[in-house]
Amino acid sequence: MLNIRNETEQDYQRVEEITRKAFYNLYVPGCMEHYLIHIMRQHEDFLPELDFVMELDGLVIGNIMYTKATLTDEQGNKKEILTFGPICILPDYQRMGYGKMLMEHSFRRASELGHDTIVIFGSPANYVGRGFQCCMKYNICLENGKYPAAMLVKELKPHTLDGRKWVYHDSPVMSIDEQAAQKYDDSLEKMEKKYRPSQDEFYIMSHSYVEPDSAVDSRN
């Protein structure tokens, strides 16, 4: 039996264990995502109503968490939006459609709560099938004016973004203290840090940008 519900305090340790197993050595040797969720729950930008776990036959196998983020236009007007992450499925259950179900459940609930826009960072191959598009298509960039290839946008409400230029701002909780994260990781059961080819893929994607003249507005 499959069940998606809000995370409770009793799930905290299990969710951190799943997150650690899902991300360890995926992007870098080791990982920090389990530390991020450890501190995220106490942050003012955390949205507990959009913090979900997935259970399979009573066993928690996945999790998705949301925080607030912000878009600012050229006149200084701010728009509160959502970002999610980490999202994870226990490695033994990956590539079975569970992540898709978890995301779609969270999208429906976010829309019901009145949210209209999600911006994330991730591999397009994992998210375009869920309705995410290149940030360039919505004229959303970083403070440096660049459009990361990994920055993806989904409108929960069609035509929410009207074409004006926006600058994306993460929640401060996303700025992880690497020393604190390492100390926390060292306090847990030892896992071997090692190289995986996915780390090269992540490096390439995280250092890639879309040029303005190469974008095509698919909304027209």
C-alpha positions as CSV (number, residue, x, y, z in Angstrom):
1,M,0.0,0.0,0.0
2,L,1.3,3.4,-1.0
3,N,0.6,6.5,1.1
4,I,1.8,10.1,1.0
5,R,1.4,12.2,4.1
6,N,3.0,15.1,5.9
7,E,6.2,14.5,7.8
8,T,6.0,14.2,11.6
9,E,8.7,14.6,14.2
10,Q,8.8,10.8,14.5
11,D,9.9,10.7,10.8
12,Y,12.9,13.1,11.2
13,Q,15.7,10.5,11.7
14,R,14.4,8.2,9.1
15,V,14.1,11.0,6.5
16,E,17.6,12.2,7.2
17,E,18.9,8.6,6.8
18,I,17.1,8.2,3.5
19,T,18.4,11.5,2.3
20,R,21.9,10.7,3.2
21,K,21.7,7.3,1.4
22,A,20.2,8.9,-1.7
23,F,22.7,11.7,-2.1
24,Y,25.9,10.3,-0.7
25,N,28.6,10.5,-3.5
26,L,26.0,11.5,-6.0
27,Y,27.1,15.1,-6.7
28,V,30.3,15.3,-4.6
29,P,32.2,12.8,-2.4
30,G,29.9,12.6,0.6
31,C,26.9,14.9,0.7
32,M,25.3,17.8,2.7
33,E,21.6,17.3,1.9
34,H,20.8,15.5,5.1
35,Y,22.3,18.3,7.1
36,L,20.3,20.8,5.1
37,I,17.0,19.2,6.0
38,H,18.2,18.9,9.6
39,I,18.5,22.7,9.9
40,M,15.7,23.5,7.4
41,R,12.9,22.5,9.6
42,Q,13.6,25.2,12.1
43,H,14.0,28.0,9.5
44,E,11.3,30.6,9.0
45,D,11.2,29.9,5.3
46,F,10.4,26.2,5.7
47,L,6.9,25.2,4.8
48,P,5.8,22.2,6.9
49,E,2.5,22.0,5.1
50,L,4.5,21.1,2.0
51,D,6.8,18.6,3.7
52,F,5.7,15.1,2.6
53,V,6.9,11.6,3.2
54,M,6.0,8.6,1.0
55,E,5.3,5.3,2.7
56,L,5.2,1.9,1.0
57,D,3.6,-0.8,3.1
58,G,4.2,1.4,6.2
59,L,7.9,2.0,5.4
60,V,9.0,5.6,4.6
61,I,10.9,5.4,1.3
62,G,10.9,9.1,0.2
63,N,10.6,12.7,1.1
64,I,10.1,16.2,-0.5
65,M,10.5,19.5,1.3
66,Y,9.7,23.1,0.3
67,T,10.9,26.5,1.3
68,K,10.0,30.0,0.3
69,A,12.0,31.8,-2.3
70,T,11.6,35.2,-4.0
71,L,11.5,36.8,-7.4
72,T,12.4,40.5,-7.7
73,D,11.6,42.5,-10.8
74,E,13.5,45.5,-12.2
75,Q,11.3,48.0,-10.2
76,G,12.1,46.2,-7.0
77,N,8.7,44.5,-6.7
78,K,8.9,41.1,-4.9
79,K,7.0,38.0,-5.6
80,E,7.0,35.1,-3.1
81,I,7.4,31.7,-4.8
82,L,8.4,28.1,-3.9
83,T,11.4,26.0,-4.2
84,F,11.7,22.3,-3.3
85,G,14.7,20.2,-2.3
86,P,16.0,17.9,-1.3
87,I,13.6,15.4,-2.9
88,C,14.7,11.8,-2.5
89,I,13.7,8.2,-2.8
90,L,15.6,5.4,-1.1
91,P,18.1,4.0,-3.7
92,D,16.5,0.6,-3.7
93,Y,13.2,2.2,-4.9
94,Q,14.5,4.6,-7.4
95,R,13.5,4.6,-11.1
96,M,10.1,3.1,-10.2
97,G,8.0,6.3,-10.6
98,Y,7.8,7.1,-6.9
99,G,9.6,10.4,-7.2
100,K,7.1,11.4,-9.9
101,M,4.2,10.6,-7.7
102,L,5.7,12.5,-4.7
103,M,6.2,15.6,-6.8
104,E,2.8,15.5,-8.4
105,H,1.2,15.2,-5.0
106,S,3.1,18.2,-3.7
107,F,2.3,20.2,-6.8
108,R,-1.4,19.7,-6.3
109,R,-1.3,20.6,-2.6
110,A,0.9,23.7,-3.3
111,S,-1.7,24.8,-5.9
112,E,-4.6,24.2,-3.5
113,L,-2.8,26.4,-0.9
114,G,-2.6,29.3,-3.4
115,H,1.0,29.0,-4.6
116,D,1.6,29.7,-8.3
117,T,5.3,29.3,-9.1
118,I,8.1,26.9,-8.4
119,V,11.8,27.5,-9.2
120,I,14.3,24.7,-8.7
121,F,17.9,23.7,-9.6
122,G,18.2,20.3,-11.1
123,S,18.9,18.2,-14.2
124,P,16.4,19.1,-16.9
125,A,16.2,15.4,-17.8
126,N,14.6,14.7,-14.5
127,Y,12.1,17.6,-14.4
128,V,11.0,18.7,-17.9
129,G,8.5,15.7,-17.9
130,R,6.9,17.3,-14.8
131,G,6.2,20.6,-16.5
132,F,9.4,22.5,-15.7
133,Q,11.0,24.7,-18.3
134,C,14.2,26.7,-18.8
135,C,14.4,29.8,-16.6
136,M,15.2,31.8,-19.7
137,K,11.7,31.2,-21.1
138,Y,10.3,33.0,-18.1
139,N,13.0,35.7,-18.0
140,I,14.2,34.6,-14.6
141,C,18.0,35.0,-13.9
142,L,20.4,35.2,-11.0
143,E,21.7,38.4,-9.5
144,N,24.7,38.3,-11.8
145,G,22.3,38.3,-14.8
146,K,23.1,34.8,-15.8
147,Y,20.6,32.0,-16.7
148,P,21.8,28.7,-15.3
149,A,20.9,25.6,-17.4
150,A,20.0,23.9,-14.2
151,M,17.5,26.6,-13.0
152,L,14.0,25.4,-14.0
153,V,10.6,27.0,-13.6
154,K,7.1,25.6,-13.3
155,E,3.9,27.7,-13.3
156,L,1.3,26.1,-11.1
157,K,-1.1,28.7,-12.4
158,P,-0.8,29.4,-16.1
159,H,0.4,32.8,-17.2
160,T,1.4,33.8,-13.7
161,L,4.7,35.1,-15.0
162,D,4.0,37.9,-17.4
163,G,7.4,38.2,-19.2
164,R,9.0,40.9,-17.1
165,K,12.6,40.2,-16.0
166,W,12.9,38.6,-12.6
167,V,15.9,37.9,-10.3
168,Y,15.7,34.7,-8.3
169,H,16.7,34.6,-4.6
170,D,17.0,31.5,-2.5
171,S,16.1,31.3,1.1
172,P,19.2,32.0,3.3
173,V,18.8,28.4,4.7
174,M,20.3,27.1,1.4
175,S,23.6,28.7,2.2
176,I,25.1,25.8,4.0
177,D,28.0,26.0,6.4
178,E,30.2,23.3,5.0
179,Q,32.2,22.8,8.2
180,A,29.0,22.4,10.3
181,A,27.7,20.0,7.7
182,Q,30.9,17.9,7.8
183,K,30.8,17.9,11.6
184,Y,27.2,16.7,11.5
185,D,28.0,14.0,9.0
186,D,31.0,12.8,11.1
187,S,28.6,12.2,14.0
188,L,26.6,9.7,12.0
189,E,27.4,6.1,10.9
190,K,30.4,6.2,8.7
191,M,29.8,6.0,4.9
192,E,32.7,5.8,2.4
193,K,33.3,9.0,0.4
194,K,34.2,8.1,-3.2
195,Y,34.1,9.3,-6.8
196,R,31.2,8.5,-9.1
197,P,30.7,9.6,-12.7
198,S,27.6,11.5,-11.7
199,Q,29.8,14.0,-10.0
200,D,31.3,15.1,-13.3
201,E,27.8,15.4,-14.8
202,F,26.8,17.6,-11.9
203,Y,29.9,19.8,-12.2
204,I,29.2,20.3,-15.9
205,M,25.5,21.1,-15.4
206,S,26.1,23.4,-12.4
207,H,28.6,25.4,-14.5
208,S,26.5,25.7,-17.6
209,Y,24.4,28.7,-18.6
210,V,21.8,29.5,-21.3
211,E,22.6,32.4,-23.7
212,P,19.7,34.8,-24.3
213,D,19.7,34.5,-28.1
214,S,19.4,30.7,-27.9
215,A,16.2,30.7,-26.0
216,V,12.8,30.0,-27.6
217,D,9.7,31.2,-25.9
218,S,7.5,28.2,-26.0
219,R,4.5,30.1,-24.6
220,N,3.9,31.8,-27.9
